[in-house]
Amino acid sequence: MKYAAHVKVAAVLHQISQPLIGVGVWVGRLTSWLVLAVIAAVMTTIIMNVLGMNELLRWESEVFLFKNAFTINSATELQWYLYGILVLFSSTYALHTNSHVRVDLLYHRFSPRVQHLVDVLGHLFLLIPFCLMVAYLYWPQVMMSFNSGEQSNFGGLTDRYIIKGALSVALAFMALNALGRVFYSLSIVLDPTRATKEPFHVH
């Protein structure tokens, strides 16, 4: 009877975890396509540099991020923006597929149940607090950038708060995804038979 109660709790935790993990995987897959945009920005920078072009396009009214022109500095800084967003948000996919870097001395020797218990402790006491703390402490910098209208000093991109805000948003999003992993791992700790089943997000 007691074991049956654990199984029911495990089923509920597993069900709660799936939408959180699913969103993280979806966002990770979506942002991975930004690698093509990064390549395009790099190629544009190289071609403009080879041709000695400082300015590729200019227009009358101001455009978001680019203001009145697309320059070689715009292309260079666009690489940073795109790559930063790519790394920050696609990291949730690495978390859910367990493809992130892990310093593994003992973990691989543990049973699946113990491995998930280690993950629960690591996420609850290390990953989630770190993500939330940095996101919270850095947010005033984002607001300062927004209020001051911070932009490139070299004719590059405007709206610097976008890339700064991406850090706080991505870390908060990572914390939410880590919580999903906590629920998922707890479901396996309570019901070890779930460790033999592939979660839906792997397929």
N, C-alpha and C positions, 0 to 999 in steps of 0.2 A: 504493500500500500504506500509505504514511504517512498520506495523507488518509483512507483507510478507517479507520485506527486512531482518528483524530480524530473521525470520525463516530460510531464506537462509544462513545467516551468521552462525546461530546455526548449520545448517547441515554441513557446511564446517568445522567448528571447531570440530564437532563430528567426521567427517571423518579423520581429521588430528590426532586426539587423539588416534584413534583405533590402528594404528601400534605401537605407543609408549607404550601404555598400554599392547598391546599384547606381545611385546618383554619382558616387565617387568614380566608379568605373566608366560611366558614360562621359563624365567631364574629362577624365583622363584620356579616353580615346578621342574625344572631340579636339582637345587642345594639342594632341600629338600631331594633328594635321598642320599645326603652325610651323612645323619644321620646313614645310614647302615654302611658306611665306618668308622664313628666315633665309633660306637658300636664295629666293628671289631678291631679297634686300641686299644680300652679300654680292650677288652677281651684278646688281644695279650699281652698287658702290664701286666695284672693280671696273666695270665698263666706263663709268663716268670719270674715274681716276685715269684710266688709260687714254681716254679722249680729251682729257684736260678740261672737263666740264664742271663748273662749280654749281650751276643751276640748270635743272632739267625742264622744269615747268614753272610758270607764274600765272596768277589769276588775280582778278580785281578784289572780290570779297574774301574775307578771312574764312579759312576752312579749319575745322577741328584738328588739332595736333600739328598741322602744317602751316597755319597762318596764311601767308600770301604766296608762298613758293615751296617747291620741292627741290632742295639742294643736296649736295653730296653729304653734308652733315646731317641732313634729315634722314637720308638712307642709312648712314652709319648708326645714328641713334635709334632708328627704327629696328635695327638688328637687336639692340639691347632690350628694347621694349618687348619685342616678340619673343626673344629667347628667354627673358625673365618670366613672362607669363607662361611660356611653354614648360619651363622647369618647375615653377611653383605649383601649377595646377595639375600637370600630368603625374606628379609624384603620388597622388592618391591611387593611381592605377598600379604603381609599383608597390604600394602598401598592400593593396588587396590581392595582388598576384604573388606576393612574397618575393619579388624580384629586386628589392632594394638591398643595399650593402649591409651585411650583418657580420659582426665580429663573432664568429662561432667557434667556441672552444669546447663547450659541453652540450649546447642546445640540440645538435643533431643526434646525440646519444640518448636523448630523453624519449619517452613514449609520446604519442600524439597528445594525450591528455595533459601531460606535464608541460609540453611545449606550449599548448594553449594557455595554461595557467601562467607561465612565464610571460606570454604575450599580454595577458590581462594586466599583470602587475606592471609591466613596462609601459603599456599605454596609459594606465591610470595614474601612475606616479611619476612618469618621465615625459612621455610624448605629449599628452594632452595639457598638463600644466605648463610645459615649455611653450607650446604653440599659443596658448591663450595669454600667457604672460607677455611674450614678445609682441603679439598682435595688439594687446592693450597698451603697452608702453610705447609702441611706435605710432599709434594712431594720432597723437598730437602733432607729430611731424607731418603726417598726411594733411591734417587740417591747416597747419601753418603754410604748407606748400599751396594748398587750394586758395586760402585767403590772400596770400601774397602774389598769386598769379605766377608762381615760379616756372621758369622755362629755360631753355638752352641759352647759354651766353655766346654761342658760336653760330647762330643762324640755323640751328637744328629744330627739334620738336618743341612745341609748347605743351602746356597742361602736364607738367611734370608730376602732379599729384596722382595721375593715372597709374603710373608704374609704382609709385610709392604706396598707393592704396592697395595695389595688387598684393603686396607682401602681407599686410594685415588680413585682408580678405582670404587669401590662400591659406594662411596659418589657422584662421578660425575654421575654414572649411576642412583642413586636415584634422583638426581636433574633433570635428563632427564625424568624420570618417573613422577616426580611431575609436570613437565611441561605438560606432557600428561594429568594428572588429571586436571590441570588448564584449558586446552582447553575443556576437557569433561564437567567440571563444568560450564564453561562459556556458553556452548551450552545449558545447562539446565536453567541457569539464563535468557538467551535470549528467550528460548522456553521452558517454564515450563512443557509442555505436554511430553517432553522427560523424565521427572522424573518418569513417570509411566512405562517406558520401561527398561527392564534389559539390561545392556551392554553385548556385546558378550562374554567378558572375564569371566563372572560369570558362564557360562554354562560349 
